[in-house]
Amino acid sequence: MPPRSSEARATAVALAILAALTLLPHPSLLTLDAVHVPDDLFVSDLFGGELPLRASVGRMLRAGELPVWEPSVYGGAALLGIDLLGALCFGLISRVAAALDVFLLVVLLGAAGSAFVLARRLGASRSGAVLAGFAWAHSGVMATQLRHIGVVATFAWTPLALALLDRALEPASQEAPWDPSERRRRLAAFALVVGLQALGGFPQALLVAVLAYGAWTVARLAAWPRDPRGRLVTAPMAWLVAGFAVACITGFGIGAATLLPIRDAALHSERTVRMTAAFAPAHSAWLSRAFGLLSPHARGDASDGTYRDTDLFWESYAYVGLATALLAAFALFAGRRRRVERTLALLGIAAFLVSFGASTPLYRVAWEHVRTLRSFGLPTRFLFLVDVALVTLAALGLTHVERWYARRTTSPLRARVLAAGIVALVVLDLCAAQRRQNPFVDGASWLAPPESARTLRREANVGRIVSLGAAAEHLEVYNRVPGWQSLAPFFAQRESLEPNTPALWGFDAADGYFVFPGRGPLFFWGRYGVLGSGAAARLHHAGPRTVTMHPMFARLLAMQGVTHVLSPVPLDDARFVRVPSASSWRVHRVPDPLGRAWFVDGVEPVHERSAALARALEPGFDPRRTVLLRDAPPGIEAVPATGDAPGAVVHWRREAASRIAVTVDAPRAGWVVLAETWHPEWEVTVDGQRRPSIEAHVTGQAVRVDAGRHVLRWRFRGRAVRRGVALSLAFAVATGLALRGARRSRGSSPDRRGSSAP
């Protein structure tokens, strides 16, 4: 058998073994009916956070609609683009659990393959590469961040990008002479992987990865041999630096489908406020976190409620196995004179120091010179680079062990058996330590509508819903269990329909669990789980025996299209009518609901949301008669409501997630008020004629109409998503063409001698 064919076959066998090992900790994924429900104190991050929104996006895509607006959270919110893998899985697979499992399988297998490729690129044996692949796919950061599937979809491909970049940056030699077309091909492949990371939908991790790629480029080029005149900087090196910059920009262009909408959403959210360096969490537990790399439970564990440190366990857990850490240390000793080991060590140490936030000078320097870091809330996200460095060093360490033992034995088989035994130790260690971080449940049962949802389905004219006290109840469950040793209390907690779970069962909520809510909903509801962060927190209190409410709280709920309220205990307002239900959570009808749209003939301009809230709380204010317009255009003045009730007939219909139709028979000129979060990209027509939509009340919007029958149509343009998708396609096609052109040029070159890694 030719050597190349034998090598390829051995590599294929190693990859097959790696794939089987990667699936070992989570075999339930293969059933395509498993859902993991890790908890984040006040909500299940996946079940109540990212999963319902991705399921909603999948439904939009299957209906042929570009997902630009999500009506189920915060009274409506602009979507944060289209992450490629999520769109493919949830768009093509209608069953939510199956789509999630396919997503996780692709991420885990992709992560394992990426680390395998990087380890082999840097000189590791196949056994070492298998160890690196498994340890990275089931590293601490990957295990705990499976709750944030957009995060792991960005993390996973970092080793592959490093491998492709390293190959593009290797110095020319007699065996591999300088070939610009070949370098362009390698950089184009690197750009595609950066684009894939960008399309994961987590720009923070992308930024950290790109910083690491830049550091790797500097270290790789600094080790180039000098030219005959002793100069280090040569024309090829300058060409490669420029090529690296172009490749990164191209990767960002490929990721525009997520990057542009995220940027646009940030501009319309209070998240635009930059942090100071002192705001970033500062942790001084240097030794305990370092020891956590050697012991999975050095500081306790969130899964059993024993974690008692000041930071979040799932944001600072980076365990990759004791044997992995020891092999990494051995690699540093055995390869202390090699560039690869030193570079990996420096990369890991720098990321580890930055992860401590403001307590280290290194983070402060990075914060001063890399302005994007000022939007980071959790510098612990740098820990994924620590795990990448550790698993790659461990692969090289195992390679050193294999070679050392092979020189001392007459049987090559013994060296392979030793390596296999070490890999088995790592697999067993990580299976025991990491499986507990993600409790998997039966998808059919967990995603089935709870009794509270079935109760709401029997109700007529259900608008938006609100669960009062859901976050506090979830925290109480978390503290009582503790952790998620028993999932029965969390299963019962589904009855609360906490955000964003209503989207799974076809309901909309006035609040939500969302990264960039609009300024209006954020002002009123605050950030979910952050106590007292919104005005609503001052208007009601969920106590152990009753929910006390401001007398005008029901009015404010009705103004946001809320028709039903859920609570774990009775409400102190007798106007709320309890709906008969077998649910452990009480379901109430909101008194005097306004619906999703209504007509008024009175108007009062206001300049601030706080002024609108204060006016709405006045006993004499009637939202059925008067609309509060915020920042109304010039020429609109206060108009008192007429003495008679408006008496208009209004019909509301959602034609699609981003399109709403309203018909109105107006007895006189006035305003149609829509209980949908205002956003500057809402486009409104009245009988086909465009009209401005003005922010109304605290979160809604309103449009002026004349007397008579009218048809109003709202359409959310979602320009950021549309432009992003167009840019992503353009950059992806251009990169693919460049990759194909470079391959043709390389194949037709008569002087091509091939390329080999050092």
C-alpha positions in Angstrom: 0.0 0.0 0.0 1.4 3.5 -0.9 2.6 5.5 2.1 0.1 8.3 1.5 -2.9 5.9 1.3 -1.7 4.1 4.5 -1.4 7.5 6.3 -4.9 8.5 5.2 -6.4 5.2 6.3 -4.8 5.5 9.8 -6.0 9.0 10.1 -9.5 8.0 9.1 -9.5 5.2 11.8 -8.3 7.7 14.4 -11.1 10.1 13.5 -13.7 7.4 13.7 -12.5 6.5 17.1 -12.5 10.1 18.1 -16.1 10.5 16.9 -17.2 7.4 18.9 -15.5 8.7 22.0 -17.0 12.2 21.6 -20.5 10.8 21.6 -19.8 8.7 24.7 -20.7 11.3 27.4 -24.1 12.1 25.9 -25.5 9.0 24.2 -29.0 10.4 24.5 -28.3 12.9 21.7 -28.5 10.0 19.3 -32.1 9.5 20.1 -32.9 12.9 18.7 -35.3 13.4 21.6 -33.2 14.8 24.4 -33.1 18.3 25.8 -30.5 19.5 28.4 -31.8 22.0 30.9 -28.8 23.6 32.8 -29.9 26.3 35.2 -28.8 29.9 35.6 -30.3 30.7 39.1 -33.3 32.7 37.8 -34.1 30.8 34.6 -33.1 27.7 32.6 -30.6 29.3 30.2 -31.3 27.0 27.3 -35.0 25.9 27.9 -36.1 29.4 29.0 -33.6 31.4 26.9 -32.1 30.4 23.5 -34.1 27.3 22.6 -37.6 28.9 22.3 -36.2 31.8 20.1 -34.4 29.4 17.8 -37.5 27.3 17.5 -39.4 30.4 16.6 -36.8 31.3 13.9 -37.1 27.8 12.5 -40.8 28.2 12.1 -40.3 31.5 10.3 -37.8 30.0 7.9 -40.0 27.0 7.1 -42.9 29.5 6.4 -40.6 31.3 3.9 -40.3 34.4 6.1 -37.0 36.1 6.8 -36.6 36.2 10.6 -36.3 39.8 11.4 -38.8 40.3 14.3 -39.6 38.1 17.3 -43.1 38.9 18.7 -43.0 36.6 21.6 -40.6 38.5 23.9 -40.7 42.0 25.4 -43.8 42.9 23.3 -41.7 42.3 20.2 -38.0 42.6 19.6 -35.7 42.8 16.6 -34.0 39.5 16.0 -30.2 39.3 16.2 -29.6 37.9 12.8 -29.3 34.3 11.5 -26.8 32.0 13.0 -25.9 29.5 10.2 -26.0 26.3 12.1 -29.1 27.2 14.1 -30.9 28.3 11.0 -30.1 25.0 9.2 -31.0 22.7 12.1 -34.2 24.5 13.3 -35.2 25.5 9.9 -34.9 22.1 8.3 -36.1 20.0 11.3 -39.5 20.9 12.7 -39.2 18.8 15.9 -37.5 21.1 18.4 -35.7 18.3 20.4 -34.4 16.7 17.2 -33.1 20.0 15.9 -31.3 20.8 19.1 -29.7 17.4 19.2 -28.5 17.6 15.7 -27.1 21.1 16.5 -25.2 19.7 19.5 -23.9 16.7 17.6 -22.5 18.9 14.9 -20.9 21.3 17.4 -19.3 18.5 19.5 -18.0 16.5 16.6 -16.8 19.7 14.9 -15.0 20.8 18.0 -13.4 17.4 18.4 -12.3 17.3 14.7 -11.0 20.9 15.0 -8.7 20.1 17.9 -7.6 16.9 16.2 -6.5 18.9 13.1 -4.6 21.5 15.1 -2.8 18.9 17.2 -1.7 17.0 14.0 -0.7 20.3 12.4 1.6 21.1 15.3 3.2 17.7 15.3 1.2 15.5 17.7 0.7 11.8 17.1 -2.7 10.4 16.2 -3.2 9.3 19.8 -2.3 12.8 21.0 -4.7 14.3 18.5 -7.5 12.0 19.6 -6.9 13.1 23.2 -6.9 16.8 22.2 -10.1 16.3 20.2 -12.0 14.6 23.0 -10.7 16.9 25.7 -11.6 20.0 23.8 -15.1 18.8 22.9 -15.7 18.0 26.5 -13.6 20.7 28.1 -14.9 22.7 31.0 -15.9 25.7 28.9 -17.6 23.6 26.3 -19.5 21.5 28.9 -20.8 24.5 30.9 -21.5 26.7 27.9 -23.7 24.1 26.2 -26.4 26.2 27.9 -25.5 29.0 25.5 -25.5 27.1 22.2 -24.5 30.3 20.3 -21.4 30.5 22.5 -20.2 26.9 21.8 -21.0 27.3 18.1 -18.4 30.1 18.1 -15.9 28.4 20.4 -15.9 25.1 18.7 -14.0 26.0 15.5 -11.1 28.0 17.1 -8.5 25.1 16.9 -9.4 24.6 13.2 -8.9 28.3 12.4 -5.5 28.2 14.2 -4.4 25.2 12.2 -5.3 26.8 8.9 -3.7 30.0 9.9 -0.5 28.3 11.0 -0.3 26.4 7.7 -0.7 29.7 5.8 2.1 31.3 7.9 4.8 28.6 7.5 8.1 29.8 6.0 9.0 28.8 2.5 11.6 26.1 2.0 13.1 24.1 -0.8 10.4 21.4 -0.3 7.7 24.0 -0.2 8.7 27.1 -2.2 6.8 30.4 -1.9 3.6 30.1 -3.8 1.2 33.1 -3.5 -1.8 31.2 -4.9 -1.3 28.5 -2.4 -1.1 31.0 0.4 -4.2 32.7 -0.8 -6.0 29.4 -0.7 -5.0 28.7 2.9 -5.9 32.2 4.0 -9.3 31.9 2.2 -9.9 28.7 4.1 -9.0 30.4 7.3 -11.4 33.3 6.4 -14.3 30.8 5.9 -13.7 29.3 9.4 -13.7 32.8 10.9 -16.9 33.5 9.1 -18.4 30.3 10.5 -17.4 31.5 14.0 -19.0 34.9 13.3 -22.2 33.2 12.1 -22.4 31.5 15.5 -23.9 34.7 16.9 -21.5 35.5 19.7 -19.3 38.4 18.8 -17.4 38.5 22.1 -16.0 35.0 21.6 -15.2 35.9 18.0 -13.2 39.0 19.1 -11.3 36.9 21.7 -10.5 34.3 19.0 -9.3 37.0 16.5 -7.0 38.5 19.2 -5.5 35.0 19.6 -5.1 34.6 15.9 -3.3 37.9 15.8 -1.0 36.9 18.6 -0.3 33.6 16.8 0.5 35.4 13.6 3.1 37.6 15.4 4.7 34.7 17.2 4.8 32.6 14.0 6.3 35.2 11.8 8.8 36.2 14.6 10.2 32.7 14.4 10.8 32.9 10.6 14.5 32.5 9.6 16.2 35.8 8.7 17.1 36.6 5.1 20.7 36.6 3.9 21.2 40.2 5.1 20.0 39.4 8.6 16.6 41.2 8.2 13.6 39.7 9.8 10.8 41.6 8.0 10.7 40.5 4.4 8.3 41.0 1.5 6.5 37.6 2.0 6.0 38.4 5.7 4.5 41.8 4.9 2.3 40.0 2.3 1.1 37.5 4.9 0.4 40.2 7.5 -1.8 42.0 5.0 -3.3 38.7 4.0 -4.2 37.9 7.6 -5.9 41.3 8.0 -7.9 40.8 4.7 -8.9 37.2 5.8 -10.2 38.5 9.2 -12.2 41.3 7.4 -13.5 38.7 5.0 -14.5 36.5 7.9 -16.4 39.4 9.5 -18.1 40.0 6.1 -19.2 36.4 5.9 -20.6 36.8 9.4 -22.5 40.0 8.6 -25.8 38.1 8.8 -25.3 38.1 12.6 -22.9 40.9 13.2 -24.9 43.7 11.6 -28.2 42.9 13.3 -26.4 42.5 16.7 -24.8 45.9 16.2 -28.1 47.4 15.1 -29.9 45.9 18.2 -27.2 47.3 20.5 -27.7 50.8 19.1 -31.4 50.6 20.0 -30.8 49.2 23.5 -29.4 50.6 26.7 -26.6 48.1 26.3 -24.8 50.8 24.2 -23.5 52.3 27.5 -19.8 51.4 27.7 -18.4 50.0 30.9 -15.4 51.3 32.8 -12.5 49.0 33.5 -13.5 48.8 37.1 -17.0 47.4 36.1 -15.6 44.2 34.7 -15.8 41.5 37.5 -12.5 41.3 39.4 -11.6 38.0 41.0 -8.6 37.4 43.2 -8.9 33.7 43.7 -5.8 33.0 41.6 -4.7 29.8 43.3 -8.2 28.3 43.6 -9.0 28.9 39.9 -5.6 27.5 38.9 -6.2 24.5 41.1 -9.6 24.1 39.4 -7.7 23.1 36.2 -6.4 20.1 38.1 -9.6 19.2 40.1 -13.1 19.6 38.8 -14.5 20.3 42.2 -11.8 22.3 43.8 -14.2 25.2 44.4 -17.4 23.1 44.6 -19.9 22.4 41.8 -23.1 24.1 40.7 -24.7 20.8 39.7 -25.0 19.7 43.3 -25.2 23.1 44.9 -21.8 23.1 46.6 -20.3 26.0 44.7 -19.9 29.0 47.0 -17.4 31.3 45.2 -18.3 34.9 44.3 -18.2 34.3 40.5 -20.5 32.2 38.3 -19.4 28.6 38.2 -20.4 28.0 34.5 -18.4 31.1 33.5 -15.2 30.1 35.3 -15.1 26.3 35.0 -12.3 25.2 32.7 -11.4 21.6 33.8 -10.0 19.5 31.0 -8.9 16.5 33.0 -6.0 15.9 35.5 -4.1 13.7 33.0 -4.6 16.4 30.3 -3.1 19.1 32.6 -0.2 16.9 33.6 0.6 16.0 30.0 0.5 19.8 29.1 3.0 20.4 31.8 5.2 17.6 30.5 5.0 19.1 27.0 6.3 22.4 28.3 9.3 20.6 29.9 10.1 18.2 27.0 9.5 20.9 24.3 10.8 23.9 26.2 13.0 24.9 23.3 10.3 24.6 20.7 8.3 27.5 19.4 5.0 25.7 19.4 5.0 24.8 23.1 6.2 28.3 24.1 3.6 30.0 22.0 0.8 27.8 23.3 1.9 28.4 26.9 2.1 32.2 26.5 -1.4 32.2 24.8 -2.9 30.2 27.6 -1.3 32.2 30.4 -2.3 35.5 28.9 -5.9 34.4 28.5 -5.9 33.0 32.1 -4.7 36.4 33.5 -7.2 38.4 31.4 -10.0 36.2 32.7 -9.6 37.7 36.2 -10.9 41.0 34.8 -10.0 44.3 36.5 -7.8 42.6 39.2 -5.0 42.1 36.7 -2.9 44.8 34.9 -3.1 42.8 31.7 -6.8 43.2 31.4 -6.6 46.9 32.1 -4.1 47.3 29.2 -6.3 45.3 26.9 -9.3 47.3 28.0 -7.5 50.6 27.1 -6.3 49.5 23.7 -9.0 47.2 22.5 -12.2 49.3 22.7 -14.6 46.4 21.9 -13.6 44.9 25.2 -15.6 47.6 26.9 -18.8 45.9 26.0 -17.7 42.7 27.8 -19.5 41.8 30.9 -17.6 38.5 31.6 -13.9 38.5 30.9 -14.0 34.8 32.0 -15.0 34.0 28.4 -11.2 34.2 27.7 -10.9 30.9 29.4 -11.8 29.0 26.3 -8.3 29.9 25.0 -6.8 28.4 28.1 -8.6 25.1 27.4 -7.5 25.2 23.7 -3.9 25.7 24.8 -4.1 23.0 27.4 -5.5 20.3 25.2 -3.1 21.0 22.4 -0.1 21.0 24.8 -1.5 17.7 26.2 -1.5 16.2 22.7 2.1 17.2 22.3 2.9 15.9 25.8 1.4 12.5 25.0 3.5 12.5 21.8 6.6 13.0 23.8 5.7 10.2 26.1 5.0 7.8 23.2 8.3 8.6 21.6 10.2 8.3 24.9 8.7 4.9 25.6 9.1 3.7 22.0 12.8 4.3 22.4 12.9 2.1 25.5 10.9 -0.9 24.2 11.3 -3.4 21.4 7.6 -3.5 20.7 6.0 -0.4 19.0 2.6 -1.9 20.1 3.4 -1.3 23.7 3.8 2.5 23.1 0.5 2.5 21.3 -1.2 0.6 24.2 0.3 3.1 26.7 -1.0 6.0 24.7 -4.4 4.4 24.4 -4.5 3.8 28.2 -3.8 7.5 28.8 -6.5 8.6 26.4 -8.9 6.2 28.2 -8.0 7.8 31.5 -8.9 11.2 30.1 -12.1 9.9 28.6 -13.2 8.4 31.9 -12.3 11.4 33.9 -14.1 13.9 31.7 -17.2 11.6 31.3 -17.5 11.6 35.1 -16.8 15.3 35.6 -18.6 16.9 32.7 -21.8 14.9 32.2 -23.2 16.2 35.5 -23.0 19.8 34.1 -25.8 19.1 31.6 -28.8 17.2 32.9 -30.6 15.7 29.9 -34.3 15.1 29.9 -36.8 13.4 27.6 -37.7 16.0 25.0 -41.2 14.8 24.4 -42.2 15.2 28.0 -40.2 18.4 28.7 -41.4 20.2 25.7 -45.1 19.2 26.0 -47.3 22.1 27.0 -47.8 22.3 30.8 -51.2 22.6 32.3 -51.0 26.4 32.5 -50.4 26.5 28.7 -53.4 24.1 28.1 -55.5 26.4 30.3 -54.6 29.4 28.2 -55.4 27.5 25.0 -59.0 27.1 26.2 -59.3 30.8 26.8 -60.8 33.2 24.2 -58.8 36.2 22.9 -55.6 35.5 24.6 -53.1 38.4 24.1 -49.8 38.7 25.8 -49.1 37.0 29.1 -46.9 37.8 32.1 -45.6 35.5 34.9 -45.3 37.5 38.1 -42.6 36.1 40.4 -41.3 33.5 38.1 -37.6 34.5 38.5 -37.9 34.5 42.3 -39.7 31.1 42.3 -37.0 29.7 40.0 -34.3 30.9 42.4 -36.2 29.3 45.3 -36.3 26.0 43.5 -32.6 26.2 42.7 -31.7 26.8 46.3 -34.0 24.1 47.6 -32.9 21.2 45.4 -29.9 22.2 45.4 -28.4 22.4 41.9 -30.2 19.9 39.6 -29.7 16.7 41.4 -33.5 16.3 41.1 -35.2 17.8 38.1 -38.8 17.2 39.3 -39.0 20.7 40.9 -37.7 22.3 37.7 -40.2 20.2 35.7 -43.0 21.7 37.9 -41.5 25.2 37.3 -42.5 24.9 33.7 -46.0 25.8 34.8 -44.8 29.4 35.3 -44.3 29.9 31.6 -41.2 31.8 32.4 -39.6 33.7 29.5 -39.1 32.7 26.8 -40.9 29.5 27.0 -44.3 30.9 25.9 -42.9 30.9 22.4 -42.7 27.1 22.4 -46.4 26.9 22.9 -47.6 29.7 20.7 -48.0 32.6 23.2 -46.4 36.0 23.4 -45.1 37.6 26.6 -44.8 41.3 27.5 -41.4 40.6 29.2 -38.6 38.3 28.1 -35.1 37.0 28.5 -33.3 38.7 25.7 -29.8 40.2 25.1 -30.9 43.5 23.5 -34.5 44.4 24.4 -35.9 47.7 23.1 -35.5 50.8 25.3 -39.2 50.9 26.1 -39.6 47.3 27.4 -36.3 47.6 29.1 -37.4 50.7 30.9 -40.6 49.1 32.1 -39.7 45.4 32.6 -36.0 45.7 33.1 -33.6 42.8 32.4 -35.2 39.5 33.3 -33.8 38.1 36.6 -32.2 41.4 37.6 -34.2 42.5 40.6 -35.4 46.1 40.5 -34.0 46.9 37.1 -37.3 48.1 35.6 -40.3 50.2 36.6 -42.5 47.2 36.9 -40.5 46.0 39.9 -41.7 49.1 41.8 -45.3 48.5 40.9 -45.7 44.9 42.1 -44.1 42.5 44.6 -44.4 38.8 44.6 -44.3 37.8 48.3 -44.5 34.3 49.8 -48.3 34.5 50.3 -49.6 37.1 47.9 -48.6 39.4 45.0 -49.2 43.0 45.9 -49.7 45.4 43.1 -50.1 49.1 42.5 -53.7 50.0 41.9 -52.9 51.1 38.3 -50.7 48.1 37.5 -53.6 46.3 35.7 -54.0 49.4 33.5 -50.3 49.4 32.5 -50.5 45.7 31.7 -53.5 46.2 29.5 -51.7 49.0 27.7 -49.1 46.4 26.6 -51.7 44.0 25.2 -51.6 41.7 28.3 -54.7 39.7 28.8 -53.6 37.0 31.3 -51.3 37.0 34.3 -49.8 33.9 36.0 -48.6 33.8 39.6 -47.6 31.2 42.2 -49.8 32.8 44.9 -53.0 34.9 45.0 -53.1 38.5 43.7 -54.2 41.2 46.1 -56.3 42.9 43.4 -59.8 41.4 43.3 -60.4 42.8 39.8 -58.2 40.0 38.4 -60.5 37.0 37.7 -58.9 33.6 38.3 -59.3 31.0 35.5 -60.2 27.5 36.7 -57.1 25.4 36.1 -55.4 22.2 37.4 -52.0 24.0 37.1 -50.0 24.6 40.2 -49.7 28.2 39.0 -52.7 30.5 39.1 -54.0 31.9 35.8 -55.8 35.2 36.0 -57.6 37.4 33.4 -56.6 41.1 33.3 -59.5 43.4 34.1 -60.7 45.6 31.2 -58.2 44.4 28.6 -57.4 46.7 25.7 -56.3 44.0 23.2 -53.5 44.4 20.7 -54.9 47.5 19.0 -57.5 50.2 19.8 -58.7 53.6 18.8 -58.5 56.9 20.7 -59.3 60.5 19.8 -57.3 62.2 22.6 -53.6 62.8 22.5 -51.0 64.1 25.0 -47.3 64.6 23.9 -44.7 63.6 26.4 -40.9 63.8 26.2 -39.7 61.1 28.6 -40.8 57.5 29.3 -40.8 58.4 33.0 -43.3 61.2 32.3 -45.5 58.8 30.3 -45.4 56.3 33.2 -46.2 58.9 35.7 -49.2 60.1 33.6 -50.4 56.6 33.1 -50.4 56.0 36.8 -52.7 59.0 37.5 -56.2 57.8 38.6 -57.9 60.0 36.0 -56.0 58.8 33.0 -57.9 56.6 30.5 -55.9 54.8 27.9 -59.1 54.0 25.9 -59.6 57.7 25.4 -56.1 59.3 25.2 -52.7 58.2 23.8 -49.4 59.4 25.2 -47.0 60.2 22.3 -43.3 60.3 23.0 -41.1 62.7 20.9 -44.0 63.5 18.6 -43.2 65.3 15.4 -43.7 69.1 15.3 -47.2 70.2 14.7 -48.8 67.5 17.0 -50.3 69.2 20.0 -52.4 68.0 22.9 -56.0 67.2 22.0 -58.4 66.4 24.8 -60.6 63.3 24.4 -64.2 63.9 23.4 -66.9 63.6 26.0 -68.3 60.5 24.3 -66.5 57.1 24.1 -64.7 56.7 20.7 -66.9 53.8 19.8 -64.6 52.6 17.0 -64.5 49.0 15.8 -60.9 47.7 15.5 -59.7 44.3 14.3 -56.1 43.2 14.7 -54.4 40.3 12.8 -50.8 39.2 12.7 -50.1 38.1 9.1 -46.6 37.1 9.8 -44.1 37.6 12.6 -43.0 40.9 11.1 -46.3 42.0 9.5 -49.5 43.2 11.3 -52.8 44.3 9.7 -55.4 46.4 11.6 -58.8 47.5 10.3 -60.6 50.4 12.0 -64.0 52.1 11.6 -63.2 55.5 13.1 -66.2 57.7 14.0 -63.9 60.7 14.0 -60.2 61.6 13.4 -57.9 60.0 16.0 -55.2 57.5 16.6 -54.8 53.7 16.3 -52.7 52.5 19.2 -50.7 49.2 18.7 -49.4 47.2 21.6 -46.2 46.2 19.8 -42.8 47.5 20.8 -41.9 50.6 18.8 -38.8 50.5 16.7 -37.7 53.0 14.1 -37.8 50.3 11.4 -41.5 49.7 11.6 -43.1 50.9 8.3 -46.8 51.7 8.4 -49.3 52.4 5.7 -52.9 53.6 6.0 -54.9 52.6 3.0 -51.6 52.2 1.1 -50.3 55.6 2.0 -47.2 55.7 4.3 -47.7 57.3 7.7 -45.2 57.8 10.5 -45.5 55.5 13.5 -44.8 57.3 16.8 -43.7 55.8 20.1 -46.7 55.7 22.3 -47.3 55.2 26.0 -44.3 53.3 27.5 -43.7 50.6 25.0 -46.2 50.8 22.1 -46.8 52.9 19.0 -49.6 54.8 17.4 -50.6 56.1 13.9 -52.9 59.0 13.1 -56.1 58.2 11.0 -59.0 60.2 9.7 -62.6 59.4 10.2 -63.9 56.5 8.3 -62.9 52.9 7.5 -59.2 52.3 7.1 -56.7 49.4 6.7 -53.4 49.8 8.4 -50.5 47.6 7.7 -47.3 47.4 9.8 -44.2 45.8 8.3 -40.9 45.5 10.1 -38.2 46.1 7.5 -35.3 44.5 9.4 -32.7 46.2 7.1 -29.8 45.1 9.3 -30.7 41.4 8.8 -31.4 41.8 5.0 -28.2 43.7 4.5 -26.3 41.2 6.6 -27.6 38.2 4.7 -26.7 39.9 1.4 -23.2 40.7 2.6 -22.7 37.2 4.0 -23.7 35.7 0.7 -21.5 38.1 -1.3 -18.4 37.5 0.9 -18.9 33.8 1.1 -19.3 33.5 -2.7 -16.2 35.7 -3.3 -14.2 33.7 -0.8 -15.3 30.4 -2.5 -14.4 31.7 -5.9 -11.0 32.9 -4.6 -10.4 29.5 -3.0 -11.4 27.7 -6.3 -9.2 30.1 -8.4 -6.2 29.6 -6.1 -6.6 25.8 -6.3 -6.8 26.0 -10.2 -3.7 28.2 -10.3 -1.8 25.9 -8.0 -2.9 22.8 -10.0 -1.8 24.3 -13.3 1.6 25.5 -12.2 4.3 23.6 -13.9 6.9 24.3 -11.1 4.7 23.1 -8.3 6.6 20.9 -5.9 4.0 20.4 -3.2 3.9 21.7 0.4 4.8 19.9 3.6 4.4 21.0 7.2 7.5 21.3 9.3 
